[in-house]
Amino acid sequence: MLKSFKNYLPGVCVAIVIAIVAKFLEGLMPIHLIGASVIALFIGMTLNIFWKPKCLQAGLKFTSKKILKFAIILLGASLSIGTIVNVGKLSLTVMLFTLLTCFGGGYFIGKALGLDWKLSNLISAGTGICGGSAIAAIAPVIDADDTQIAYAMSATFLFDMIMILLFPIMGNWLHLSDMAYGLWAGTAVNDTSSVVAAGYAFSEAAGDFATMVKLTRTLSIIPTVLVFTFINIRLKQREHVSCQAVKDCIQKKAMPYEVNQLDQIHMETKPKESLTKKTTIWSLFPWFIVGFVMLSIVNSFHFIPMNVSLFAKDLSKFLMVAALAAIGMNTSYKDMKKSGVAPMVHGFIISLLVVIVAIVVEMMIGIA
C-alpha cells in the first residue's frame, strides 16, 4: 500500500501544481474567457513535449482515471431535485431537441468524416451536455484514451470561445428577454464556465438563469452514461464472439501443434473479465455515477450543509482541473495530428446546429 502511494505521489503532485497554476492564470484574466480545466489541459500537453519523467506515469494515470471519477461524484453535491423541477419546466423541451441534434446529427456527421465512434460521441457529449464534465464522465465507460479526450475537449473549447463573444451580440440583435437569453445560452453553450461568461455578459438575471439551466442540463449525464455503458458492453461482447468465431474457423484447418499455439494466443489475449456473461441492470451503473446520483439525492433533501455543498463543488472543480492536467501530460500533439482537422469540423458543425436548434425551439414554444 505504502509502495503504491509512493509511486502515485510524484504524478499526483505535478497534476495538482498544474491545476493551481491554471486556476491562478484563470483568475488573472479580466474577462472569464478560458476555464482553468482547458488551461490545465494545454499546460499538461505542452509539458509532455519537453518533460515527462517515468516516475510521473503511475500518478498521472491514477489522477486521470481514479481522481477524475471521484471529482464527478463530488459534483453531485451541488445539484438538487428542486432546481430540476423549477428550471426543467422551461428547459426540458429545448434540451431534448439539442441532445437529439448532438447525438443524432453527430452520429451521421462523425460517420461522414470517418471519425472513430468514441471520439465522435465524446465531442457530441461535450457539445450537448456540459463540455469537459460530460466528456470526463463518458470517457471511462467507453474506454476512451487520453488523446481522444484531449481532442474532444479541444474541439468543444474552440467553438465555446467564439460563442462567448458572439452570444451577447446575437441576443441583443434578436431582442431576447433575460429568461429567453439565459435559456438559450444555458442549452447551447458547451462548458459551464463558458455558459457563465456568456450569460453574465448579457445581464445578471440572464447569467443566473443560464447557470441554473446549465446545472439542470448536467443531469443528462446520468442517462447518457448508462446508454453508452450498455453500448460499450454490447460492442465488447460482439467483438469477443467474432474473435472466437475466427479462432474456431482457423482451428478446423490447423494442424494439432497449430491448435495449441492458437489456444496459447487466445489465453494471452483473453479479456480479464468475461464479456459473455449476462448483462444485468446493475452492471450498467458505473460506481462513480452511482455515487454522483446518491449525493444529488442526499443534497436534494438538504442533508448536506450549504457550506459543505459549496466546498464539495469547489473541490470537485479543482480535482477535475488536476485530472485534465494529467490527461494533458498523457497526450501527445503528434498523436492528435493523426486525427487531422475532422474532429474540429465535427465540433464546429454540431455546435452550430445546437445554437440554431435551441433558438428555433424557443421561438416555437413562445419563450423567445
N, C-alpha and C positions, 0 to 999 in steps of 0.2 A: 504493500500500500504506500509506504514512505518512498519507495523507489519510483513508483508511478508518479507520485506527487512531484518529485524532483525532476522527472522527465518532462512533466507538463509545465512546470513553473516558468522556465525561460520564455516559451512561446506565448503563454497566457499574459505574462508581464509586458512583453513587447506589444501585444494587441491592445492591452489596457492603456499603455503610454500613447499609442497612436490615437486611441479613442479620446484621450484627454486633449491631445494636440488638436484633433478635429473639432471637438467641442469649443476649444479656445478660438480657433480660426472662425468658426461659425459665429461666435459672439462678437468678433471684431467687425463683422460686416454691418454697414449702416442699414442695409435693406436685406431682409432674410430671403436670399435667392437660392442658396445651396444648403441642404441639410448636412449635418455632421456625418451621417451614415455614408453619403456619397463622397464627402471629403476623405473619410477614413478609407473607403474602398480604393480611391485613386492614390492615396499615400502608400497604402499597402502594395498596390500594383507597381508603383514607382520604386519602392524599396526592393521589391523582388528582383528588379533588373540589376541592382548594384550590390545588394547584401541580403543573404539569407543562409546563415549557418545551419548545419544539420541539427544542432541542439534545439532549434526552434520548432522543428517539424511536428513533433508529438503534441506540443502545447497549442500550436496553431490549428492542428486538426481537431483537438479537443474543444477549442474555442469556437471554431466554425460549425461544429456539429452539436455538441452537448450544451455548451453555454448558450448557443443560439436558441435551442429548444426551451431552455429554462427561461430565457427572456420572453419567449412567446407565452409561456404560462403566466408570467407576471403581468403581461399585457391585459389579461382578463380582469385584473383587479380594478381597472379604470372604467369598466363597462357595466351597464345595468339594464334590466328589463324595462324600467320606466322610460329611459331615454329612447329605447327601441320603439315603444308604443307611441309616444308623443311625436317623434320625428318620422317614424315609419309610415304614419298615416299619409303623409305628403310625399315621402321619398321612395316608397316601395315600388310604385309603378315605374318611375323613371329608372330606378336601379335594376329592375328586372330587364328592361329593354337594353340598358347599357351592358349588362352582363351577357345577354344573348348576343349582342353585337360583338363583344370581345371574343367569346369562346366559339360562337358560330362562325362569324366572319373570320376570326383568327385561324380557325381550322383550315378553311379554304385558301386564305392568303398564305399561310405557312406552307401548305402543300404546293401552291403555285410558285413560291420562292425556293422550294426544295429544302426547307428547314427541318431539322430534327424535331420530332413531336414534343420532346421535353422542353427545348429552348423556345419553341413556338408558344407553348402553353404557359411557360413562365412569363413571357412577355405579355400575353393576354391577361394573365392573372394580375401582373403588376399594373397594367393599364385599367383593368375593370374593377379591381378591389381596392388595394391601398399600397401601390408601389412596392417598396422594399419589404414591408411586413408580409405581404401576400407571397412574394417571391420566396422569402425566407421560410414561410410556413409550408409551402407546397414542395419546395426543393427536396427536403428529406424523404417525403413519401413517394416521390417518383425517382429517387436515386440520381438526382441531377448532380453533375460535377461542378466544381468551383468556377470553371471557365464559363459554363452555361449560366450560372448565377450572376457572374460579373457582367456578362454580355446583356442579360435581361435587365439588370439594374441600369446599365449604361443606356440601353435603348429607351427605357421609360424616362430616365432622368433628362435626356436631351430635349425631348418634347415638353417636359414639365417646365423647363427654363423658358421656352417660347410662350407657354400658356400663362405663366406668371406675369409676363409683360403685356400680353395681348388681351387677357380676360377682362381686366378693368376697363380697357378701352372699348371692347366689344359690348360689355354690359351697359356702359353709358350710351353707346350708339344705339343699342336695342331698347333703351329706356326701361330697363328691368327694375323692379322693386327690390328692396333689400332681401326679402324672402326668396323671390324668384332667382336672383343672382346667387344667393347663398346655396340654394338647391342645385343650381347649375354647376357652380364651382365644386360643391361637395360631391357631386356624382361624376363629373367629367375630368377633373384634375386628378393626377395619379397619387403622388406621395402626400402623406399627411402634412409635412412641413410646407409643401407647395400649395396645398389647399388653404392653409392658414395664411400664407403670404398673399395668395390671390384674393382670398376673402376679405381680409382687413384692408387691402389696397383699395377696395371699393367703398366699404364703410364698416364701422364697428359692429352694427347689427348684422350685416351680411357675413362678416367674419365669424361671429358667434354661431349663426345658423349653419354656415358651411362646415364648421368644425363638428357640430352635432350630427349633421348628415354623414360626415366622413366616419365618425365613430360607429354609427349605425351600419354604414356600408362595410366596415371592417368585419362585422359579424358574418358576412357571407363567406369569410374564410372557412368557417366550420363545414357547411355542406360541400364547398368546393374541394376541401382537403379530403373529405370522405369519398367523394366521387373519384378523385384521382388516385386515392389509395386502392379502391376497387379496380380501376382500370389497370394500374400497375401490377396488381396481383394476377389479374387475368392474362396480361401480356407475358408475365413470367411463366405462368402455367402453360400457355400456348408454346412458348419458346422451349420449355422443358420437354413437352410432348413431341415437338418437332425434332429436337436433338435425339430423343430416344428412338423415334421412327427411323431416322437416318442411320443410327447405330445398328438397329435391327436389320436394316436393309443391307448394310455393308457386311454384317456378320454372316449372312446367308452365302455370300460369295467369298468369304475369307477362309484361309487355312486355319487349323486349330491354334498354331502359335500366334497367328494374327489376331484371333479372337481374344486370346489372353492379353495381348497388347491393347486391344480396344477396351477391354474391361478395366485395365490399369488407367488408361486415359480417362475413361468415364468416371472412375473413382476420384481422380485428381481434380476433375473439372466439375464434379457434382456439387451443387449448392449445399451450404451448411445446414439449411433448413429445408424441409420438404415443401415443394411447390404444388404438389398434387393433393395435399390434404384439403379437406372440405373447408371452404371459406365461411366463417361464422360472422355474425354481426359485430362481435367484439374485436375480431381481427381487423375490422375496418377502422377502428378508433385508435390512432397513434396516441401513445401515452401522454405526449405533451399537449395535444389538442384536448384530451380528456381533462387535464389539469387546467387548461385555459377555460373550458366550459364551466368547470366546478367553481373556479374563482369568480367568474362572471355571475353565477347563481348566488354565491355567498354575498358578493357585493351588492346584488340586487335587493337583498333583504337587510342591508345596512349592518351586517355583522362585522364588516371591516371599517374601522375608524377612518375618518376622512384623511387625517394626516398620514396614516399607514397606506391608504389607497394611493395618495399622491406620491408618496415615497416609492411604492412599488412601480408606479407608472414611470417615474423618472429613472429608476434603476433598470427597468425593462428597456427603456430607450437607450441608456448608456451601454448596457450589455449587448444590445443589438448592434450598436456602433462598433464595439470591440469585435464582435463576431464578423462584421463586414470588413473590418481591418484585416482580420485573419484570412478571410476569403480572398481579399486583395493580394495578400502575400503568397497565397497558394495559386494565384492566377498569373499566367504569362501573356504579355502582349502578343508574342509570336503565335500562341495558340488561338488567341482571339482573331488575329488576322486571317486565319484559315477559314473562318466563317464568312469573311468578306463583308459587304455592306448589306446583305439580305436582312439580317436581324434589325438593323436600323430602319430599313424601309418598312419592315413588318410593324415595328413600333410606331412609326410615323402614320402609316395608313390606319391602324387600329385606333390610335389616339384621335386622329381627325374624325373618324367615323363616330366615335363616342361623343365628341363635342357636338357634332351635328345632331345625332340621335337624341341626346339629352335635351337640347333646347327645343327640338321639334315636338317631343313628347310633352314637355312642359306647356307648350302652346296648345297642343291638342286637348289637354286636360284643364286648360284655363288658368294655369298658375302664372305663366309669363305674360 
